[in-house]
Amino acid sequence: MKISVYPLLLCLLLTLQACGQQSIKSTKQESIKAKDMKKTDSYWKDKLNSEAFRVLRQKGTEYPHTGEYNLHFKEGIYSCFACKEPLFESTSKFRSDCGWPSFDSAIEGKIRYEKDTSVGMVRTEIICNNCDGHLGHVFNDGPTNTGLRYCVNSVSLDFKSEDKGEE
């Protein structure tokens, strides 16, 4: 009976290895596309206003309760202010009263997550996967079924309404 288990384990191991290679391959393809938006700070200084540059490129934070999209609940898509890549659907936005726009999920593959220990605490930074723009942080204290709260700087977002006449 021991002998028949080894071929099964070998088959399982080879299957897992093949799955891992496939995901690495698709990640390489995505990063090739994203390289087009990897620009220098001088490029972004020319394209962004000073506050957007401070937040998106220098990992700043806007003051709470001051952002344009904090209490904004129209239907549409929230995109990266710098590169216009769609990041969040309005259906994932909720009122959290934390002072910044909050979402319970992001559009799949649009955001990168990195450990952030910059202010004496451990947080997860959220970054636009297309242009490397700092968006904010994600926390696991969300009130919806995802349990997540994407806390995003308004200045790092752009909004396109589903109603063509509004933005």
C-alpha positions in Angstrom: 0.0 0.0 0.0 2.9 2.4 0.7 4.2 2.0 -2.9 0.9 3.2 -4.4 1.0 6.4 -2.4 4.3 7.6 -3.9 3.0 7.9 -7.5 0.0 9.8 -6.3 2.2 12.2 -4.3 4.5 12.7 -7.3 1.5 13.5 -9.5 0.1 16.0 -7.0 3.6 17.7 -6.7 3.9 18.0 -10.5 0.4 19.4 -10.8 1.1 22.1 -8.1 4.4 23.0 -9.7 2.7 23.4 -13.1 0.0 25.7 -11.5 2.8 27.8 -9.9 4.5 28.3 -13.2 1.3 29.3 -14.9 0.7 32.1 -12.4 4.3 33.3 -12.7 3.9 33.5 -16.4 0.7 35.6 -16.2 2.3 37.9 -13.6 5.2 38.5 -16.0 2.8 39.4 -18.8 1.0 41.9 -16.5 4.2 43.5 -15.4 5.3 44.0 -19.0 2.1 46.0 -19.6 2.6 47.9 -16.3 6.2 48.9 -17.2 4.7 51.4 -19.6 3.4 53.5 -16.7 6.6 53.2 -14.5 7.7 56.8 -14.9 10.2 59.1 -13.1 9.4 61.5 -10.4 10.0 64.4 -12.7 7.5 63.0 -15.2 4.9 62.8 -12.4 5.7 66.3 -11.1 4.8 67.6 -14.5 1.5 65.6 -14.7 0.2 65.8 -11.2 -0.8 68.7 -8.9 1.4 69.2 -5.8 -1.0 67.4 -3.4 -1.6 64.4 -5.8 2.2 64.2 -6.2 2.8 64.2 -2.4 0.2 61.4 -1.8 0.7 59.2 -4.9 4.5 59.5 -5.4 5.7 60.3 -1.9 3.3 58.1 0.1 1.6 61.0 1.8 -1.9 61.1 3.4 -4.5 63.8 2.9 -6.2 65.2 6.0 -9.2 63.2 7.1 -12.7 64.3 6.2 -11.4 66.7 3.5 -11.3 64.5 0.4 -13.7 65.0 -2.5 -14.8 61.3 -2.5 -15.1 60.7 1.3 -18.9 61.0 1.3 -19.4 60.5 -2.4 -21.8 57.6 -3.3 -22.7 57.9 -6.9 -22.7 54.9 -9.2 -19.6 54.5 -11.3 -15.9 53.5 -11.3 -13.1 54.9 -9.1 -9.8 55.0 -11.0 -6.2 55.9 -10.2 -5.8 59.7 -10.5 -2.4 59.3 -12.0 -2.9 56.7 -14.7 -6.7 56.3 -14.9 -6.6 52.6 -14.3 -9.9 51.4 -12.8 -9.5 50.3 -9.2 -12.8 50.2 -7.4 -16.5 49.8 -8.3 -18.9 52.1 -6.5 -20.8 49.0 -5.3 -17.9 48.2 -3.0 -17.9 51.6 -1.4 -19.4 52.1 2.1 -19.6 54.8 4.7 -17.0 54.1 7.4 -16.7 57.5 9.1 -12.9 57.1 9.2 -12.4 60.3 7.1 -11.3 58.7 3.8 -13.2 56.9 1.1 -13.7 53.2 2.1 -14.2 50.2 -0.1 -14.6 46.5 0.9 -13.0 45.1 -2.3 -10.9 46.2 -5.2 -11.1 45.2 -8.9 -9.1 42.0 -9.1 -5.4 42.4 -10.1 -5.5 46.2 -10.0 -3.9 46.8 -6.6 -0.6 45.6 -5.1 -0.2 45.1 -1.4 3.0 45.8 0.6 3.9 45.7 4.2 4.2 49.2 5.7 6.0 49.9 9.0 6.5 53.6 8.5 4.7 55.1 11.4 5.5 52.7 14.2 2.8 50.2 13.3 2.4 47.4 10.9 -0.1 48.2 8.1 -0.7 47.0 4.5 -0.1 49.6 1.9 -2.2 49.6 -1.3 -0.5 50.6 -4.5 -1.8 51.0 -8.0 -0.5 48.0 -9.9 -0.2 50.0 -13.1 1.7 53.1 -12.1 3.0 52.3 -8.5 0.9 55.2 -7.1 0.3 55.1 -3.3 -3.4 54.8 -2.7 -3.7 54.3 1.1 -4.0 51.2 3.3 -6.2 48.2 3.7 -7.3 47.0 7.1 -9.1 43.8 8.3 -11.7 45.6 10.3 -14.3 46.2 7.6 -18.0 45.8 8.5 -19.1 44.0 5.3 -18.8 40.3 4.5 -15.3 40.7 3.1 -14.0 41.9 6.4 -11.8 44.5 4.6 -11.7 48.2 4.7 -9.6 49.8 1.8 -8.9 53.3 3.2 -8.1 55.4 0.2 -6.9 59.0 -0.2 -9.4 60.9 -2.3 -6.6 62.7 -4.1 -5.4 59.4 -5.5 -8.7 58.7 -7.1 -10.7 59.9 -10.2 -14.3 59.0 -10.7 -16.3 58.2 -13.8 -20.1 58.1 -13.3 -22.2 55.5 -14.9 -24.6 58.3 -15.8 -22.7 59.9 -18.8 -23.8 63.4 -17.7 -22.2 63.3 -14.2 -18.7 62.9 -12.8 
